[in-house]
Amino acid sequence: MIYIVINIVPIAAATLLGLAIGMVWLRGSGIHRPGWAVLAGAALAEFWLAAILAGALILAPAQASPWVMAAGSAVVIWIGFVVPVLWVTFMAYGLPARQTASAALHWLAVMLGQAVLMQALGLIAPPAP
């Protein structure tokens, strides 16, 4: 996990971008002022998501375009992990499909934004052991 420390600036920037996207998304959903506990939890979640995505981008094969790998990694993680978790959770709580789709699209926007930003800022692979 040393790659997180090495890449703290791009990961922190991606965290802030994720929070900004979330705030815009919430306003569009009619929620204007989430509480501090929600913001703190969101900040931790956005940071961890950015850190995991940074790890995926660092490990991406060099043969592909870095921009294709950035977007592709975000989409693969989103469709492979985020969408199924949201779908099952929202179904279990009896929430409408429209709400599930909105939440899923929010996370796709966050992950694509984070991946593109971190790719633009540059990520550094940890030194070989």
C-alpha angles and dihedrals in degrees: 000000000000087000088073092059092044091050099038094127097056091040092050091047090050089049091055091046090051091051091049092050089048093051092050090047092050092051089051088053092051096255107123108169120030115190125255092258090057092047092049092049091046091050091053092046093047091049093050092046090051091048093052091045090049089054090052091049092049090051095045114122114264092223094077128068110273090230093052089049092048093052093036094051091050092049095045093050090044096050094038099047116004100048096048092047093049093045095052094042095048091046091051090053092045094241118160122264090241090061091048091051092048092051092046092050090048091056092045090054091048095048095046091047092048093047094049093046094049091046090051093048092044131240126230122218114226117255116271114258 
